[in-house]
Amino acid sequence: MEEQVKKILNEKVIPLLETHGGSCEFVGIENNVVKVKLMGACGHCPGAIMTLRGFVLKVLQEDIPSIEDVVNVQ
C-alpha cells in the first residue's frame, strides 16, 4: 500500500499543490492513516486541514478506499 500511496501523491496530489506554492512529503502509514508533511505555502496555510481532508484524503480514497485519514506531521 505504501508504494501505491507514494505514486498517488507524486502523480495527482503534489503537482496540484505545487501550483499553489506548496507540496507534501510522504512520512508513513499507520493503521490506515497516511502521514504527510505539508511544505511550502501549504505548511503554514490556515486551510491546511481542508486541503488534507477535502483534497488529499479524497484523492487517496479514490484508489485506496481503506485509507481512513490523512494527517500532517512536523
C-alpha positions in Angstrom: 0.0 0.0 0.0 2.9 2.4 0.8 4.1 2.4 -2.8 0.6 3.0 -4.1 0.2 6.0 -1.8 3.5 7.4 -2.9 2.6 7.0 -6.5 -0.8 8.8 -6.0 0.9 11.6 -4.1 3.6 12.1 -6.7 1.2 11.9 -9.7 -2.0 13.5 -8.5 -1.5 15.4 -5.3 1.9 17.1 -5.4 1.5 18.6 -8.9 -1.6 20.4 -7.8 -0.2 21.6 -4.5 2.8 22.9 -6.4 0.5 25.2 -8.4 -0.3 26.9 -5.2 3.3 27.2 -3.9 3.1 24.1 -1.7 4.0 20.5 -1.6 3.9 17.4 0.7 6.2 14.7 1.6 5.2 11.1 2.5 6.1 10.2 6.0 4.4 6.9 6.6 1.2 4.8 7.1 -0.1 3.6 10.4 -3.4 1.9 10.9 -4.7 3.1 7.5 -3.8 6.7 8.4 -1.4 8.3 5.9 1.1 10.7 7.5 2.5 13.5 5.3 4.5 16.7 5.9 2.9 19.7 4.3 5.6 22.1 2.9 5.9 25.5 1.3 2.7 27.5 1.3 0.7 24.5 2.4 2.8 24.1 5.5 1.6 27.4 7.0 -1.8 27.8 5.4 -4.8 28.2 7.7 -6.7 26.0 5.2 -4.3 23.1 5.5 -6.8 20.9 7.3 -9.3 21.5 4.5 -6.6 20.6 2.0 -5.8 17.4 3.7 -9.3 16.2 4.3 -11.0 17.8 1.3 -8.4 17.0 -1.3 -5.6 14.7 -0.3 -7.8 12.2 1.5 -10.4 12.2 -1.3 -7.8 11.6 -4.0 -6.2 8.7 -2.0 -9.5 7.1 -1.2 -10.5 7.1 -4.9 -7.8 4.4 -5.4 -7.4 3.0 -1.9 -10.8 3.1 -0.1 -9.3 1.6 3.0 -7.4 4.8 3.8 -9.2 6.3 6.8 -7.4 9.6 7.3 -4.5 11.8 6.3 -2.6 13.8 9.0 0.1 16.4 8.8 3.2 15.7 10.9 6.0 18.1 11.6 
